[in-house]
């Protein structure tokens, strides 16, 4: 009896599958969904960041103080102003920092390189740094 009910269930499932596939074949193809309305304001991208900024970052110790040093170098022949935002998380907590750096053109030598030393709680951890740079 148990084998018969299993066979019956198998036959019913096979019948449902073949009926579903027949419905799929008979159904007309669905129309492609309409494209969403184009909104020119939504497509406006933020101003492009200069691709000529090289960034470095590392933990350091100055005397008995721990710092995270962020360095920027301008490799273009344009003046660049960068807003730096940093979040450094270590075993003793999180520290937030921000600054503005104005970098001279590459040919100006030392003016094209700037560093920001941010006081932190430990000599290690995870740093997240972002910047917004503009040519001026």
Protein Blocks (a to p, Z undefined) as FASTA:
>chain_A
ZZmmmmmmmmmmmmmmmmmmmmmmmpccddddddddddfklmpccddddfkbccdddddd
ehjaccdddddddfbfcdcddddddddddfkbccddddddddddfklommmpccdddddf
bfcdcdddddddddZZ
